[in-house]
Amino acid sequence: DERNRPMKKELTMMTETVEDRIGYALTDKKLLVTALTHSSYANGQGNEAEHNERLEFLGDAVLELCVSSELFSRFPHVREGDLTRMRAKIVSQPFLTELAREFGIDSALLLGKGEENQGGRERPSLLSDAFEALLGAVYLDGGFAAATTVVCRVFEGKWPEQKQNSQTKDCKSLLQEVTQQRFKERPVYT
């Protein structure tokens, strides 16, 4: 109806901005709107409105697989533990929050009035979740190849240059190495 026309035009501009920045235009625009819709907004719209929580669930898995695949290819001689630490840093909430801001997700989010008034647009968990939801939407729209292309584009210049320093090993790994060196045995945990 006429009352919603300005809102629809503004929403179209915001979603197009996000698509331009990630380098992928979704065929199914409803997926994009859902990815950018927080539950606080959806709850205020009634039973018909969808929010991004299910897409965030899917996007989390898509992101982890895309990043794992890329790290595996970039670092063919790096051990599993180092790859795991590299991935954990890349898919961390602070890193994803910054990406969400960089790609305009923060300004494109649909938030309920209460969430908006409480600073939801700046909340790291909300922004990182929306970023993952966006990747879930890209995956559903264009498949794994599209998701991988978006991840590689979005993370361009942000991939680690080399494997992490072995000094960043966790305490358990360090203990096992020391006991094997000194006693030629692994520690026994009880």
SVG drawing of the C-alpha trace seen along z (x, -y; Angstrom):
<svg xmlns="http://www.w3.org/2000/svg" viewBox="-2 -7 66 50">
<polyline fill="none" stroke="black" stroke-width="0.4" points="0.0,0.0 0.9,-3.7 2.1,-3.9 4.8,-1.3 6.1,-2.6 8.9,-4.8 10.0,-2.0 10.2,0.4 12.2,-2.0 14.6,-2.6 14.9,1.2 15.6,1.8 18.4,-0.8 20.0,0.7 19.8,4.3 21.3,3.2 24.2,1.5 24.9,4.7 24.8,6.7 27.1,4.3 29.6,4.4 29.7,8.3 29.8,8.6 26.7,10.8 23.1,10.0 20.7,12.5 18.0,13.8 15.6,14.3 15.5,10.9 13.3,12.3 16.3,14.3 18.3,11.1 15.6,9.3 15.3,12.2 19.0,12.3 18.9,8.6 15.8,9.0 16.4,9.3 13.8,11.1 12.9,7.9 11.7,6.4 10.0,9.6 8.1,9.9 6.7,6.5 5.4,7.3 3.2,10.3 3.1,13.9 4.2,13.5 7.6,11.9 10.6,14.1 13.8,13.3 17.5,14.3 18.1,16.9 17.7,19.9 19.8,18.4 22.4,17.5 22.5,21.2 23.1,22.2 25.5,19.4 27.7,20.3 28.3,23.8 28.8,22.3 31.3,19.8 33.3,22.5 33.4,24.8 34.4,22.0 37.1,20.7 38.4,24.2 38.5,25.1 40.4,21.8 42.9,22.3 43.4,25.9 44.2,24.7 46.4,21.8 48.5,23.7 49.1,27.2 51.9,28.0 50.3,26.6 49.1,29.0 45.5,29.5 46.0,27.8 47.4,24.6 44.7,24.6 42.1,24.8 43.6,21.8 43.8,19.8 40.1,20.6 39.0,19.7 40.6,16.3 39.0,15.6 35.5,16.7 35.6,15.0 32.9,12.6 35.1,9.5 36.4,10.3 32.9,10.9 31.5,7.8 34.1,5.6 33.2,7.2 29.5,6.6 30.3,2.9 32.6,2.8 30.0,4.2 27.1,2.0 25.2,4.7 24.9,2.6 23.0,-0.1 20.9,2.3 19.6,4.3 15.9,4.2 15.5,3.8 12.6,3.4 12.3,0.0 13.4,1.3 16.5,3.0 17.3,-0.1 17.0,-2.3 19.3,0.0 22.1,-0.2 21.4,3.0 23.1,1.7 26.4,1.7 26.0,5.0 28.7,7.4 26.7,10.6 23.8,9.1 26.2,7.9 28.2,11.2 25.0,13.2 23.6,11.0 26.8,11.5 26.5,15.3 22.8,15.1 23.8,13.2 26.2,16.0 23.4,18.5 21.2,16.6 23.9,16.5 24.3,20.3 20.6,20.9 20.4,18.5 23.4,19.6 24.9,22.7 28.3,23.5 30.2,22.0 28.5,18.6 29.1,18.7 32.8,19.5 33.1,16.7 31.5,14.2 33.7,15.4 36.9,15.1 35.9,11.6 34.9,10.4 38.0,11.9 40.3,10.6 43.4,9.1 42.4,10.5 43.7,14.1 46.8,14.9 50.0,14.6 51.6,17.6 50.9,20.2 50.6,19.0 53.6,19.0 53.9,22.3 54.1,20.4 50.3,19.9 49.7,23.6 47.3,24.4 48.5,25.5 47.6,29.2 49.6,29.4 52.6,27.8 52.4,30.2 52.2,33.2 55.3,32.0 57.3,31.4 56.4,34.8 57.3,36.6 60.6,34.8 61.6,35.5 60.0,38.8 59.3,40.2 55.6,40.7 52.4,38.8 50.9,37.6 48.0,39.6 44.9,37.6 42.6,38.5"/>
</svg>
